[in-house]
Amino acid sequence: MQPSDLKKLIREVPDFPKPGINFYDISTLLSDREGFHAAVDQMVERFRDVRIDALAGIDARGFVLAAAMAYRMRLGLILVRKQGKLPWKTESESYELEYGRGQLEIHRGAVTRGQRVLVVDDLLATGGSAAAAGRLIERLGGDLEGYAFLVELGFLGGRNQLRDARVFSLLHYA
């Protein structure tokens, strides 16, 4: 399945969660058996030759993609959660998003020193949450191997927030 076919499976919802925001709903792609498998397979294939020890999925839709990819790649999964969702000692990082502020947390000990980690999320918009996740991985001693996204909204410039890291987005909206 080509990226153009996968894009057709994503529902665009205008004015959500507030006026002026165009929400790209990937639930329609995830519910399509062929589309979901093709998207995961293509994201995994991009990193087949990169040495990675674990994937870090960002709450919440990033969990879906990261879990499927980690399973296919036979890797562990690190959860990067929204504030207040983890039951153990955490490290946290604040960030700006296109319609407000957020904070991500990760369990202390979830990343080991020198562990090579790929951050996975559904969408790269302004880059705030992805950059925050990357900073958390590095603060805990991990080596950030890059970022993988299903969708990138290029017009928001989020890639610029991710420094010189390896960034892969399967689907692009200019």
LINUR-V995459 format. One record per residue. RES is the residue in three letters. PHI is phi in whole degrees, -180 to 180 (NA if undefined). PSI is psi in whole degrees, 0 to 359 (* if undefined). OMEGA is omega in degrees with one decimal (NA if undefined). Layout:
res->RES phi->PHI psi->PSI omega->OMEGA
res->RES phi->PHI psi->PSI omega->OMEGA
This chain:
res->MET phi->NA psi->128 omega->-177.9
res->GLN phi->-79 psi->155 omega->176.6
res->PRO phi->-53 psi->323 omega->179.4
res->SER phi->-64 psi->326 omega->176.3
res->ASP phi->-70 psi->322 omega->178.7
res->LEU phi->-66 psi->321 omega->178.9
res->LYS phi->-60 psi->325 omega->179.7
res->LYS phi->-66 psi->341 omega->-179.4
res->LEU phi->-88 psi->355 omega->-179.3
res->ILE phi->-97 psi->127 omega->-179.7
res->ARG phi->-87 psi->130 omega->175.7
res->GLU phi->-97 psi->125 omega->-177.7
res->VAL phi->-116 psi->109 omega->-179.6
res->PRO phi->-72 psi->150 omega->174.1
res->ASP phi->59 psi->39 omega->175.6
res->PHE phi->-134 psi->132 omega->7.7
res->PRO phi->-85 psi->359 omega->175.4
res->LYS phi->-150 psi->164 omega->-178.3
res->PRO phi->-55 psi->137 omega->178.4
res->GLY phi->94 psi->348 omega->178.3
res->ILE phi->-99 psi->129 omega->175.5
res->ASN phi->-101 psi->112 omega->-175.3
res->PHE phi->-90 psi->129 omega->177.3
res->TYR phi->-98 psi->103 omega->-174.2
res->ASP phi->-86 psi->107 omega->-178.2
res->ILE phi->-84 psi->356 omega->-178.5
res->SER phi->-60 psi->329 omega->178.7
res->THR phi->-70 psi->327 omega->174.7
res->LEU phi->-72 psi->317 omega->-179.0
res->LEU phi->-63 psi->327 omega->-178.9
res->SER phi->-80 psi->350 omega->177.9
res->ASP phi->-91 psi->114 omega->-174.7
res->ARG phi->-53 psi->309 omega->-178.6
res->GLU phi->-66 psi->317 omega->-178.3
res->GLY phi->-65 psi->315 omega->-179.5
res->PHE phi->-62 psi->312 omega->179.6
res->HIS phi->-63 psi->317 omega->-179.6
res->ALA phi->-64 psi->317 omega->-179.2
res->ALA phi->-63 psi->312 omega->-179.9
res->VAL phi->-63 psi->314 omega->-179.9
res->ASP phi->-58 psi->317 omega->-178.2
res->GLN phi->-70 psi->325 omega->177.4
res->MET phi->-70 psi->319 omega->177.5
res->VAL phi->-63 psi->316 omega->-177.5
res->GLU phi->-59 psi->323 omega->-179.3
res->ARG phi->-61 psi->331 omega->-176.1
res->PHE phi->-111 psi->14 omega->-177.4
res->ARG phi->-57 psi->322 omega->-176.3
res->ASP phi->-100 psi->13 omega->178.9
res->VAL phi->-104 psi->132 omega->179.1
res->ARG phi->-75 psi->113 omega->-178.6
res->ILE phi->-132 psi->138 omega->179.0
res->ASP phi->-100 psi->333 omega->-177.9
res->ALA phi->-159 psi->158 omega->173.8
res->LEU phi->-110 psi->143 omega->175.9
res->ALA phi->-114 psi->114 omega->179.4
res->GLY phi->-95 psi->136 omega->-179.8
res->ILE phi->-93 psi->133 omega->179.1
res->ASP phi->-53 psi->130 omega->-0.8
res->ALA phi->-115 psi->321 omega->-176.7
res->ARG phi->-67 psi->335 omega->175.6
res->GLY phi->-65 psi->334 omega->176.8
res->PHE phi->-61 psi->318 omega->-176.3
res->VAL phi->-61 psi->309 omega->-178.4
res->LEU phi->-69 psi->315 omega->-178.4
res->ALA phi->-63 psi->320 omega->179.8
res->ALA phi->-65 psi->316 omega->179.3
res->ALA phi->-65 psi->318 omega->179.0
res->MET phi->-67 psi->316 omega->-179.4
res->ALA phi->-61 psi->319 omega->178.2
res->TYR phi->-61 psi->312 omega->-179.7
res->ARG phi->-64 psi->325 omega->-177.2
res->MET phi->-90 psi->358 omega->-179.3
res->ARG phi->60 psi->46 omega->-179.1
res->LEU phi->-120 psi->165 omega->173.7
res->GLY phi->-81 psi->164 omega->-177.4
res->LEU phi->-123 psi->128 omega->177.1
res->ILE phi->-107 psi->130 omega->-179.8
res->LEU phi->-95 psi->126 omega->173.7
res->VAL phi->-108 psi->109 omega->-170.0
res->ARG phi->-107 psi->162 omega->170.8
res->LYS phi->-71 psi->158 omega->-175.2
res->GLN phi->-52 psi->136 omega->173.2
res->GLY phi->83 psi->8 omega->-176.4
res->LYS phi->-101 psi->348 omega->-177.7
res->LEU phi->-102 psi->138 omega->-173.3
res->PRO phi->-88 psi->356 omega->-174.2
res->TRP phi->-116 psi->184 omega->177.8
res->LYS phi->-63 psi->136 omega->-174.0
res->THR phi->-130 psi->162 omega->164.0
res->GLU phi->-108 psi->146 omega->-179.1
res->SER phi->-132 psi->159 omega->-179.2
res->GLU phi->-148 psi->128 omega->177.4
res->SER phi->-89 psi->157 omega->179.9
res->TYR phi->-157 psi->162 omega->175.7
res->GLU phi->-99 psi->141 omega->170.1
res->LEU phi->-122 psi->175 omega->-172.1
res->GLU phi->-65 psi->343 omega->180.0
res->TYR phi->-135 psi->33 omega->176.3
res->GLY phi->153 psi->204 omega->178.2
res->ARG phi->-121 psi->155 omega->177.3
res->GLY phi->-146 psi->172 omega->176.5
res->GLN phi->-144 psi->133 omega->177.9
res->LEU phi->-111 psi->152 omega->178.6
res->GLU phi->-135 psi->156 omega->176.8
res->ILE phi->-143 psi->144 omega->177.6
res->HIS phi->-64 psi->137 omega->169.7
res->ARG phi->-63 psi->136 omega->-178.2
res->GLY phi->91 psi->353 omega->179.2
res->ALA phi->-70 psi->335 omega->179.3
res->VAL phi->-119 psi->133 omega->177.8
res->THR phi->-100 psi->153 omega->-179.0
res->ARG phi->-55 psi->128 omega->178.5
res->GLY phi->82 psi->358 omega->178.6
res->GLN phi->-67 psi->131 omega->-177.4
res->ARG phi->-91 psi->115 omega->-169.2
res->VAL phi->-121 psi->134 omega->173.1
res->LEU phi->-106 psi->126 omega->177.7
res->VAL phi->-87 psi->132 omega->-177.0
res->VAL phi->-125 psi->135 omega->174.2
res->ASP phi->-148 psi->167 omega->-178.9
res->ASP phi->-76 psi->327 omega->-168.3
res->LEU phi->-143 psi->133 omega->169.7
res->LEU phi->-105 psi->110 omega->178.2
res->ALA phi->-109 psi->263 omega->179.5
res->THR phi->-85 psi->348 omega->176.3
res->GLY phi->89 psi->358 omega->-176.1
res->GLY phi->-62 psi->310 omega->-177.1
res->SER phi->-69 psi->321 omega->179.0
res->ALA phi->-64 psi->315 omega->179.2
res->ALA phi->-62 psi->320 omega->178.0
res->ALA phi->-62 psi->317 omega->178.1
res->ALA phi->-63 psi->318 omega->178.0
res->GLY phi->-62 psi->319 omega->177.9
res->ARG phi->-64 psi->321 omega->177.7
res->LEU phi->-64 psi->316 omega->178.7
res->ILE phi->-58 psi->313 omega->-178.4
res->GLU phi->-68 psi->320 omega->179.5
res->ARG phi->-61 psi->327 omega->-180.0
res->LEU phi->-85 psi->5 omega->174.9
res->GLY phi->98 psi->1 omega->179.5
res->GLY phi->-79 psi->161 omega->173.8
res->ASP phi->-101 psi->117 omega->-178.8
res->LEU phi->-76 psi->113 omega->-179.2
res->GLU phi->-89 psi->350 omega->177.5
res->GLY phi->139 psi->195 omega->-174.6
res->TYR phi->-135 psi->143 omega->175.3
res->ALA phi->-129 psi->131 omega->-179.2
res->PHE phi->-130 psi->147 omega->172.0
res->LEU phi->-73 psi->314 omega->-174.4
res->VAL phi->-127 psi->140 omega->172.2
res->GLU phi->-125 psi->129 omega->173.9
res->LEU phi->-96 psi->88 omega->-173.5
res->GLY phi->-58 psi->329 omega->-177.3
res->PHE phi->-68 psi->347 omega->178.3
res->LEU phi->-95 psi->352 omega->172.9
res->GLY phi->69 psi->23 omega->-177.6
res->GLY phi->-61 psi->331 omega->179.7
res->ARG phi->-58 psi->328 omega->-179.9
res->ASN phi->-65 psi->336 omega->179.2
res->GLN phi->-77 psi->348 omega->-172.1
res->LEU phi->-100 psi->23 omega->175.9
res->ARG phi->52 psi->224 omega->-177.2
res->ASP phi->-99 psi->20 omega->-177.1
res->ALA phi->-70 psi->157 omega->172.6
res->ARG phi->-69 psi->125 omega->-179.5
res->VAL phi->-128 psi->127 omega->175.9
res->PHE phi->-126 psi->130 omega->173.9
res->SER phi->-127 psi->128 omega->-178.6
res->LEU phi->-71 psi->317 omega->-176.7
res->LEU phi->-120 psi->137 omega->-176.8
res->HIS phi->-122 psi->138 omega->170.2
res->TYR phi->-120 psi->120 omega->-175.4
res->ALA phi->-76 psi->* omega->NA
